[in-house]
């Protein structure tokens, strides 16, 4: 999983027509990649920096440990 520390990113999907479809903009404090981190499956979306951006990665084992120890965080992540 990646957390946006500074800057902003855009989640895009590459359509079969060759166009990029914007899905979501994520600013500092947001995150992406949590589903792929938890289920190990590849995703069809890409992430593109909109500004000079810094991200921090959270390894799968660390994310799983946090979610097991903090049900409130786990519920928040599932609701998102």
Biopython code that builds the backbone (N, CA, C, O; Angstrom):
import numpy as np
from Bio.PDB.StructureBuilder import StructureBuilder

atoms = [
    (1, "UNK", "N", (0.847, -1.156, 0.000)),
    (1, "UNK", "CA", (0.000, 0.000, 0.000)),
    (1, "UNK", "C", (0.901, 1.230, 0.000)),
    (1, "UNK", "O", (2.006, 1.200, 0.542)),
    (2, "UNK", "N", (0.426, 2.298, -0.604)),
    (2, "UNK", "CA", (1.173, 3.552, -0.634)),
    (2, "UNK", "C", (0.345, 4.659, 0.001)),
    (2, "UNK", "O", (-0.863, 4.752, -0.218)),
    (3, "UNK", "N", (1.003, 5.488, 0.783)),
    (3, "UNK", "CA", (0.380, 6.655, 1.411)),
    (3, "UNK", "C", (0.991, 7.902, 0.786)),
    (3, "UNK", "O", (2.211, 8.007, 0.659)),
    (4, "UNK", "N", (0.141, 8.842, 0.398)),
    (4, "UNK", "CA", (0.624, 10.088, -0.181)),
    (4, "UNK", "C", (1.026, 11.008, 0.974)),
    (4, "UNK", "O", (0.179, 11.458, 1.745)),
    (5, "UNK", "N", (2.306, 11.275, 1.080)),
    (5, "UNK", "CA", (2.844, 12.111, 2.154)),
    (5, "UNK", "C", (2.759, 13.587, 1.757)),
    (5, "UNK", "O", (2.373, 14.440, 2.556)),
    (6, "UNK", "N", (3.125, 13.863, 0.518)),
    (6, "UNK", "CA", (3.092, 15.235, 0.008)),
    (6, "UNK", "C", (2.756, 15.176, -1.471)),
    (6, "UNK", "O", (3.198, 14.272, -2.180)),
    (7, "UNK", "N", (1.967, 16.148, -1.939)),
    (7, "UNK", "CA", (1.619, 16.209, -3.346)),
    (7, "UNK", "C", (0.255, 15.599, -3.613)),
    (7, "UNK", "O", (-0.612, 15.590, -2.740)),
    (8, "UNK", "N", (0.071, 15.095, -4.817)),
    (8, "UNK", "CA", (-1.199, 14.498, -5.214)),
    (8, "UNK", "C", (-0.969, 13.552, -6.381)),
    (8, "UNK", "O", (-0.066, 13.751, -7.193)),
    (9, "UNK", "N", (-1.795, 12.530, -6.450)),
    (9, "UNK", "CA", (-1.740, 11.567, -7.545)),
    (9, "UNK", "C", (-3.139, 11.393, -8.130)),
    (9, "UNK", "O", (-4.145, 11.692, -7.486)),
    (10, "UNK", "N", (-3.173, 10.908, -9.351)),
    (10, "UNK", "CA", (-4.446, 10.609, -10.008)),
    (10, "UNK", "C", (-4.460, 9.124, -10.364)),
    (10, "UNK", "O", (-3.500, 8.603, -10.932)),
    (11, "UNK", "N", (-5.543, 8.460, -10.029)),
    (11, "UNK", "CA", (-5.740, 7.062, -10.402)),
    (11, "UNK", "C", (-6.423, 7.061, -11.764)),
    (11, "UNK", "O", (-7.490, 7.652, -11.934)),
    (12, "UNK", "N", (-5.805, 6.397, -12.724)),
    (12, "UNK", "CA", (-6.345, 6.350, -14.080)),
    (12, "UNK", "C", (-6.499, 4.906, -14.533)),
    (12, "UNK", "O", (-5.780, 4.008, -14.093)),
    (13, "UNK", "N", (-7.445, 4.718, -15.410)),
    (13, "UNK", "CA", (-7.663, 3.417, -16.035)),
    (13, "UNK", "C", (-7.404, 3.582, -17.521)),
    (13, "UNK", "O", (-7.925, 4.507, -18.144)),
    (14, "UNK", "N", (-6.615, 2.707, -18.085)),
    (14, "UNK", "CA", (-6.309, 2.742, -19.509)),
    (14, "UNK", "C", (-7.403, 1.972, -20.252)),
    (14, "UNK", "O", (-7.464, 0.744, -20.187)),
    (15, "UNK", "N", (-8.254, 2.700, -20.949)),
    (15, "UNK", "CA", (-9.372, 2.092, -21.671)),
    (15, "UNK", "C", (-8.868, 1.399, -22.934)),
    (15, "UNK", "O", (-7.829, 1.770, -23.479)),
    (16, "UNK", "N", (-9.609, 0.390, -23.396)),
    (16, "UNK", "CA", (-9.219, -0.298, -24.636)),
    (16, "UNK", "C", (-9.109, 0.647, -25.826)),
    (16, "UNK", "O", (-8.377, 0.364, -26.775)),
    (17, "UNK", "N", (-9.829, 1.768, -25.787)),
    (17, "UNK", "CA", (-9.784, 2.744, -26.881)),
    (17, "UNK", "C", (-8.462, 3.502, -26.915)),
    (17, "UNK", "O", (-8.184, 4.224, -27.874)),
    (18, "UNK", "N", (-7.641, 3.342, -25.867)),
    (18, "UNK", "CA", (-6.378, 4.047, -25.795)),
    (18, "UNK", "C", (-6.435, 5.294, -24.933)),
    (18, "UNK", "O", (-5.404, 5.899, -24.641)),
    (19, "UNK", "N", (-7.627, 5.678, -24.530)),
    (19, "UNK", "CA", (-7.786, 6.862, -23.684)),
    (19, "UNK", "C", (-7.536, 6.510, -22.227)),
    (19, "UNK", "O", (-7.771, 5.381, -21.798)),
    (20, "UNK", "N", (-7.057, 7.489, -21.473)),
    (20, "UNK", "CA", (-6.924, 7.345, -20.024)),
    (20, "UNK", "C", (-8.155, 7.952, -19.371)),
    (20, "UNK", "O", (-8.493, 9.108, -19.628)),
    (21, "UNK", "N", (-8.819, 7.182, -18.533)),
    (21, "UNK", "CA", (-10.000, 7.658, -17.824)),
    (21, "UNK", "C", (-9.618, 7.929, -16.377)),
    (21, "UNK", "O", (-9.134, 7.043, -15.672)),
    (22, "UNK", "N", (-9.843, 9.173, -15.942)),
    (22, "UNK", "CA", (-9.537, 9.524, -14.553)),
    (22, "UNK", "C", (-10.536, 8.860, -13.636)),
    (22, "UNK", "O", (-11.741, 8.886, -13.885)),
    (23, "UNK", "N", (-10.032, 8.267, -12.579)),
    (23, "UNK", "CA", (-10.882, 7.555, -11.633)),
    (23, "UNK", "C", (-10.998, 8.315, -10.323)),
    (23, "UNK", "O", (-12.090, 8.452, -9.773)),
    (24, "UNK", "N", (-9.851, 8.816, -9.817)),
    (24, "UNK", "CA", (-9.845, 9.480, -8.521)),
    (24, "UNK", "C", (-8.548, 10.252, -8.348)),
    (24, "UNK", "O", (-7.488, 9.799, -8.780)),
    (25, "UNK", "N", (-8.630, 11.421, -7.714)),
    (25, "UNK", "CA", (-7.433, 12.165, -7.311)),
    (25, "UNK", "C", (-7.231, 11.943, -5.822)),
    (25, "UNK", "O", (-8.180, 12.016, -5.042)),
    (26, "UNK", "N", (-5.999, 11.673, -5.433)),
    (26, "UNK", "CA", (-5.677, 11.409, -4.027)),
    (26, "UNK", "C", (-4.620, 12.406, -3.592)),
    (26, "UNK", "O", (-3.548, 12.494, -4.192)),
    (27, "UNK", "N", (-4.929, 13.153, -2.547)),
    (27, "UNK", "CA", (-4.019, 14.169, -2.031)),
    (27, "UNK", "C", (-3.288, 13.655, -0.801)),
    (27, "UNK", "O", (-3.533, 12.542, -0.333)),
    (28, "UNK", "N", (-2.386, 14.487, -0.285)),
    (28, "UNK", "CA", (-1.621, 14.142, 0.916)),
    (28, "UNK", "C", (-2.564, 13.678, 2.024)),
    (28, "UNK", "O", (-3.591, 14.304, 2.284)),
    (29, "UNK", "N", (-2.203, 12.582, 2.665)),
    (29, "UNK", "CA", (-3.044, 11.985, 3.697)),
    (29, "UNK", "C", (-3.856, 10.817, 3.173)),
    (29, "UNK", "O", (-4.386, 10.031, 3.959)),
    (30, "UNK", "N", (-3.963, 10.690, 1.857)),
    (30, "UNK", "CA", (-4.711, 9.585, 1.256)),
    (30, "UNK", "C", (-3.809, 8.398, 0.972)),
    (30, "UNK", "O", (-2.603, 8.446, 1.218)),
    (31, "UNK", "N", (-4.392, 7.347, 0.460)),
    (31, "UNK", "CA", (-3.632, 6.128, 0.182)),
    (31, "UNK", "C", (-4.218, 5.408, -1.026)),
    (31, "UNK", "O", (-5.341, 5.675, -1.453)),
    (32, "UNK", "N", (-3.424, 4.488, -1.561)),
    (32, "UNK", "CA", (-3.876, 3.654, -2.679)),
    (32, "UNK", "C", (-3.116, 2.339, -2.643)),
    (32, "UNK", "O", (-2.081, 2.227, -1.986)),
    (33, "UNK", "N", (-3.632, 1.355, -3.344)),
    (33, "UNK", "CA", (-2.963, 0.064, -3.432)),
    (33, "UNK", "C", (-3.283, -0.901, -2.305)),
    (33, "UNK", "O", (-2.665, -1.960, -2.198)),
    (34, "UNK", "N", (-4.260, -0.535, -1.450)),
    (34, "UNK", "CA", (-4.561, -1.398, -0.301)),
    (34, "UNK", "C", (-5.177, -2.727, -0.729)),
    (34, "UNK", "O", (-4.890, -3.758, -0.121)),
    (35, "UNK", "N", (-6.016, -2.723, -1.763)),
    (35, "UNK", "CA", (-6.638, -3.987, -2.187)),
    (35, "UNK", "C", (-5.606, -4.951, -2.757)),
    (35, "UNK", "O", (-5.601, -6.134, -2.419)),
    (36, "UNK", "N", (-4.740, -4.449, -3.613)),
    (36, "UNK", "CA", (-3.696, -5.309, -4.178)),
    (36, "UNK", "C", (-2.773, -5.826, -3.079)),
    (36, "UNK", "O", (-2.280, -6.952, -3.148)),
    (37, "UNK", "N", (-2.546, -5.001, -2.078)),
    (37, "UNK", "CA", (-1.694, -5.400, -0.954)),
    (37, "UNK", "C", (-2.328, -6.557, -0.188)),
    (37, "UNK", "O", (-1.632, -7.479, 0.238)),
    (38, "UNK", "N", (-3.637, -6.510, -0.014)),
    (38, "UNK", "CA", (-4.320, -7.516, 0.800)),
    (38, "UNK", "C", (-4.671, -8.790, 0.038)),
    (38, "UNK", "O", (-4.592, -9.886, 0.593)),
    (39, "UNK", "N", (-5.058, -8.654, -1.228)),
    (39, "UNK", "CA", (-5.468, -9.875, -1.941)),
    (39, "UNK", "C", (-4.415, -10.390, -2.918)),
    (39, "UNK", "O", (-4.567, -11.480, -3.469)),
    (40, "UNK", "N", (-3.341, -9.616, -3.141)),
    (40, "UNK", "CA", (-2.252, -10.076, -3.990)),
    (40, "UNK", "C", (-2.562, -10.093, -5.469)),
    (40, "UNK", "O", (-1.748, -10.568, -6.261)),
    (41, "UNK", "N", (-3.709, -9.591, -5.860)),
    (41, "UNK", "CA", (-4.097, -9.591, -7.266)),
    (41, "UNK", "C", (-3.648, -8.294, -7.933)),
    (41, "UNK", "O", (-3.613, -7.244, -7.291)),
    (42, "UNK", "N", (-3.305, -8.364, -9.218)),
    (42, "UNK", "CA", (-2.936, -7.136, -9.937)),
    (42, "UNK", "C", (-4.174, -6.273, -10.181)),
    (42, "UNK", "O", (-5.297, -6.776, -10.209)),
    (43, "UNK", "N", (-3.963, -5.010, -10.351)),
    (43, "UNK", "CA", (-5.038, -4.063, -10.612)),
    (43, "UNK", "C", (-4.893, -3.505, -12.017)),
    (43, "UNK", "O", (-3.798, -3.495, -12.580)),
    (44, "UNK", "N", (-5.984, -3.048, -12.572)),
    (44, "UNK", "CA", (-5.962, -2.506, -13.924)),
    (44, "UNK", "C", (-5.738, -1.002, -13.938)),
    (44, "UNK", "O", (-5.591, -0.418, -15.011)),
    (45, "UNK", "N", (-5.708, -0.370, -12.792)),
    (45, "UNK", "CA", (-5.517, 1.080, -12.717)),
    (45, "UNK", "C", (-4.041, 1.414, -12.518)),
    (45, "UNK", "O", (-3.260, 0.603, -12.019)),
    (46, "UNK", "N", (-3.688, 2.615, -12.918)),
    (46, "UNK", "CA", (-2.346, 3.147, -12.709)),
    (46, "UNK", "C", (-2.453, 4.423, -11.893)),
    (46, "UNK", "O", (-3.531, 5.007, -11.781)),
    (47, "UNK", "N", (-1.346, 4.851, -11.330)),
    (47, "UNK", "CA", (-1.313, 6.081, -10.539)),
    (47, "UNK", "C", (-0.259, 6.992, -11.146)),
    (47, "UNK", "O", (0.869, 6.578, -11.411)),
    (48, "UNK", "N", (-0.655, 8.254, -11.364)),
    (48, "UNK", "CA", (0.223, 9.250, -11.972)),
    (48, "UNK", "C", (0.331, 10.443, -11.033)),
    (48, "UNK", "O", (-0.684, 10.940, -10.546)),
    (49, "UNK", "N", (1.550, 10.909, -10.773)),
    (49, "UNK", "CA", (1.737, 12.079, -9.914)),
    (49, "UNK", "C", (1.232, 13.321, -10.633)),
    (49, "UNK", "O", (1.525, 13.529, -11.811)),
    (50, "UNK", "N", (0.471, 14.148, -9.917)),
    (50, "UNK", "CA", (-0.028, 15.407, -10.461)),
    (50, "UNK", "C", (0.905, 16.561, -10.120)),
    (50, "UNK", "O", (0.958, 17.559, -10.839)),
    (51, "UNK", "N", (1.628, 16.423, -9.038)),
    (51, "UNK", "CA", (2.565, 17.429, -8.541)),
    (51, "UNK", "C", (3.838, 16.706, -8.151)),
    (51, "UNK", "O", (3.923, 15.485, -8.280)),
    (52, "UNK", "N", (4.825, 17.445, -7.679)),
    (52, "UNK", "CA", (5.993, 16.824, -7.079)),
    (52, "UNK", "C", (5.484, 16.087, -5.838)),
    (52, "UNK", "O", (5.049, 16.725, -4.880)),
    (53, "UNK", "N", (5.534, 14.770, -5.845)),
    (53, "UNK", "CA", (4.837, 13.957, -4.846)),
    (53, "UNK", "C", (5.792, 13.015, -4.124)),
    (53, "UNK", "O", (6.720, 12.463, -4.715)),
    (54, "UNK", "N", (5.537, 12.848, -2.832)),
    (54, "UNK", "CA", (6.282, 11.890, -2.015)),
    (54, "UNK", "C", (5.278, 10.870, -1.493)),
    (54, "UNK", "O", (4.247, 11.234, -0.929)),
    (55, "UNK", "N", (5.588, 9.587, -1.687)),
    (55, "UNK", "CA", (4.738, 8.524, -1.147)),
    (55, "UNK", "C", (5.571, 7.638, -0.228)),
    (55, "UNK", "O", (6.780, 7.491, -0.404)),
    (56, "UNK", "N", (4.901, 7.059, 0.745)),
    (56, "UNK", "CA", (5.535, 6.086, 1.639)),
    (56, "UNK", "C", (4.853, 4.748, 1.396)),
    (56, "UNK", "O", (3.628, 4.679, 1.288)),
    (57, "UNK", "N", (5.636, 3.701, 1.312)),
    (57, "UNK", "CA", (5.053, 2.379, 1.108)),
    (57, "UNK", "C", (4.896, 1.666, 2.444)),
    (57, "UNK", "O", (5.717, 1.800, 3.352)),
    (58, "UNK", "N", (3.825, 0.915, 2.529)),
    (58, "UNK", "CA", (3.550, 0.096, 3.716)),
    (58, "UNK", "C", (3.585, -1.360, 3.249)),
    (58, "UNK", "O", (2.737, -1.768, 2.455)),
    (59, "UNK", "N", (4.542, -2.145, 3.723)),
    (59, "UNK", "CA", (4.620, -3.545, 3.310)),
    (59, "UNK", "C", (3.361, -4.321, 3.732)),
    (59, "UNK", "O", (2.715, -3.990, 4.726)),
    (60, "UNK", "N", (3.037, -5.341, 2.965)),
    (60, "UNK", "CA", (1.844, -6.144, 3.228)),
    (60, "UNK", "C", (1.805, -6.659, 4.662)),
    (60, "UNK", "O", (0.772, -6.557, 5.325)),
    (61, "UNK", "N", (2.902, -7.207, 5.145)),
    (61, "UNK", "CA", (2.913, -7.765, 6.506)),
    (61, "UNK", "C", (2.607, -6.694, 7.546)),
    (61, "UNK", "O", (1.888, -6.956, 8.510)),
    (62, "UNK", "N", (3.144, -5.494, 7.361)),
    (62, "UNK", "CA", (2.892, -4.405, 8.311)),
    (62, "UNK", "C", (1.423, -3.975, 8.260)),
    (62, "UNK", "O", (0.810, -3.742, 9.302)),
    (63, "UNK", "N", (0.859, -3.869, 7.056)),
    (63, "UNK", "CA", (-0.552, -3.492, 6.930)),
    (63, "UNK", "C", (-1.444, -4.539, 7.590)),
    (63, "UNK", "O", (-2.367, -4.193, 8.328)),
    (64, "UNK", "N", (-1.178, -5.803, 7.330)),
    (64, "UNK", "CA", (-1.985, -6.869, 7.932)),
    (64, "UNK", "C", (-1.922, -6.808, 9.456)),
    (64, "UNK", "O", (-2.941, -6.991, 10.122)),
    (65, "UNK", "N", (-0.747, -6.555, 10.013)),
    (65, "UNK", "CA", (-0.586, -6.476, 11.465)),
    (65, "UNK", "C", (-1.389, -5.304, 12.036)),
    (65, "UNK", "O", (-2.073, -5.452, 13.049)),
    (66, "UNK", "N", (-1.304, -4.146, 11.386)),
    (66, "UNK", "CA", (-2.060, -2.975, 11.847)),
    (66, "UNK", "C", (-3.559, -3.269, 11.815)),
    (66, "UNK", "O", (-4.277, -2.933, 12.757)),
    (67, "UNK", "N", (-4.031, -3.891, 10.743)),
    (67, "UNK", "CA", (-5.465, -4.182, 10.620)),
    (67, "UNK", "C", (-5.932, -5.208, 11.650)),
    (67, "UNK", "O", (-7.042, -5.094, 12.169)),
    (68, "UNK", "N", (-5.107, -6.203, 11.951)),
    (68, "UNK", "CA", (-5.467, -7.201, 12.954)),
    (68, "UNK", "C", (-5.539, -6.595, 14.354)),
    (68, "UNK", "O", (-6.384, -6.981, 15.162)),
    (69, "UNK", "N", (-4.657, -5.653, 14.631)),
    (69, "UNK", "CA", (-4.587, -5.052, 15.961)),
    (69, "UNK", "C", (-5.531, -3.860, 16.135)),
    (69, "UNK", "O", (-5.771, -3.421, 17.260)),
    (70, "UNK", "N", (-6.067, -3.334, 15.029)),
    (70, "UNK", "CA", (-6.900, -2.128, 15.084)),
    (70, "UNK", "C", (-8.159, -2.301, 14.240)),
    (70, "UNK", "O", (-8.189, -1.868, 13.088)),
    (71, "UNK", "N", (-9.199, -2.927, 14.793)),
    (71, "UNK", "CA", (-10.412, -3.158, 14.013)),
    (71, "UNK", "C", (-11.048, -1.877, 13.469)),
    (71, "UNK", "O", (-11.687, -1.908, 12.417)),
    (72, "UNK", "N", (-10.885, -0.769, 14.162)),
    (72, "UNK", "CA", (-11.447, 0.488, 13.689)),
    (72, "UNK", "C", (-10.793, 0.906, 12.381)),
    (72, "UNK", "O", (-11.469, 1.369, 11.462)),
    (73, "UNK", "N", (-9.488, 0.742, 12.297)),
    (73, "UNK", "CA", (-8.776, 1.058, 11.050)),
    (73, "UNK", "C", (-9.198, 0.093, 9.949)),
    (73, "UNK", "O", (-9.391, 0.500, 8.803)),
    (74, "UNK", "N", (-9.340, -1.177, 10.291)),
    (74, "UNK", "CA", (-9.768, -2.173, 9.310)),
    (74, "UNK", "C", (-11.147, -1.819, 8.746)),
    (74, "UNK", "O", (-11.356, -1.893, 7.535)),
    (75, "UNK", "N", (-12.075, -1.442, 9.600)),
    (75, "UNK", "CA", (-13.418, -1.070, 9.150)),
    (75, "UNK", "C", (-13.376, 0.173, 8.281)),
    (75, "UNK", "O", (-14.070, 0.241, 7.267)),
    (76, "UNK", "N", (-12.581, 1.146, 8.658)),
    (76, "UNK", "CA", (-12.451, 2.374, 7.877)),
    (76, "UNK", "C", (-11.909, 2.068, 6.481)),
    (76, "UNK", "O", (-12.397, 2.612, 5.490)),
    (77, "UNK", "N", (-10.916, 1.211, 6.405)),
    (77, "UNK", "CA", (-10.334, 0.840, 5.125)),
    (77, "UNK", "C", (-11.351, 0.100, 4.259)),
    (77, "UNK", "O", (-11.438, 0.346, 3.056)),
    (78, "UNK", "N", (-12.113, -0.798, 4.860)),
    (78, "UNK", "CA", (-13.135, -1.533, 4.102)),
    (78, "UNK", "C", (-14.239, -0.612, 3.593)),
    (78, "UNK", "O", (-14.749, -0.811, 2.491)),
    (79, "UNK", "N", (-14.605, 0.377, 4.372)),
    (79, "UNK", "CA", (-15.670, 1.297, 3.973)),
    (79, "UNK", "C", (-15.236, 2.197, 2.827)),
    (79, "UNK", "O", (-16.059, 2.615, 2.013)),
    (80, "UNK", "N", (-13.957, 2.491, 2.764)),
    (80, "UNK", "CA", (-13.452, 3.334, 1.697)),
    (80, "UNK", "C", (-13.530, 2.590, 0.384)),
    (80, "UNK", "O", (-13.149, 3.129, -0.655)),
]
sb = StructureBuilder()
sb.init_structure("model")
sb.init_model(0)
sb.init_chain("A")
sb.init_seg("    ")
for serial, (resi, resn, name, xyz) in enumerate(atoms, 1):
    if name == "N":
        sb.init_residue(resn, " ", resi, " ")
    sb.init_atom(name, np.array(xyz, "f"), 0.0, 1.0, " ", f" {name:<3s}", serial, name[0])
structure = sb.get_structure()
